[in-house]
């Protein structure tokens, strides 16, 4: 039963996020604010995160299109990925899901030339295009944080950590996360968000209080 519920929840999470063409726009409205505020509270140059979107988006789009120019930000994007800075739902696949994907590709080869194979192939390409669209926005925020940290003199490892911790760190899981996440969709995301804010409040009381007070004054 839990396996069936887990499979259904994974499908729901995918349709809400990776395969939802509207999600990157609405999610970006939140993501554009959170990392900037997080970096500000930590004492870093939060405002520069917004400025670096103009460098992050073009580099990611060039990479997805296979048209990297070899410039500064193209090389930095490779470094960002190599150090594990890009974490998010579109990158979050278990070994079982990867195996399933490989098996699907093999089955697709066997169906080549058939009407069923043609139909499934077109549907898969459409879903892949939506997933790539989502990845652009999901990676842009974290990559912008990475650029900001690197240009501030931080090491690649430190910058990658900043990019992961600027929003929800999908790489961090508790011992029971998988079990709870299979029953309650986005359980880990909710817990991570609370843990992150509690830690910010504990480690940076002054700035966290100032930001929280500003949001309350604005009516949020």
FENNORUR-V746859 format. One line per field, one symbol per residue. psi: psi as a letter, one per 30 degrees, with the letter a starting at -180 (. if undefined). burial: + if it has 24 or more other C-alpha atoms within 12 Angstrom, else -. Layout:
psi->???
burial->???
This chain:
psi->eeeeeeeeeeeeeeefdegjffeeeeeeeeefeeeeeeeeefglieffeeefefeeeeeeeeeffhhkfgaefeeeeeeeeeggfjkleffikleeeeeeeeeeeeeeefgkfleeeeeeeeeeeeeeeeeeeeeeeefeeeeeeeeeeeffglleeeeeeeeeffakjffkklegeeeeffejkgeeeeeeeeeeeeeeeefieeeeeeeeeeeeffg.
burial->--------++--++-++++++-++--++--++++++++++++-+++++++-++-+++++++-+---------++-+++-++--+++++++++-------------------------------------+++++++++++++++++++++-----+-+++++++++++++++--------+++-+++++-++---++--+-------+--+---------
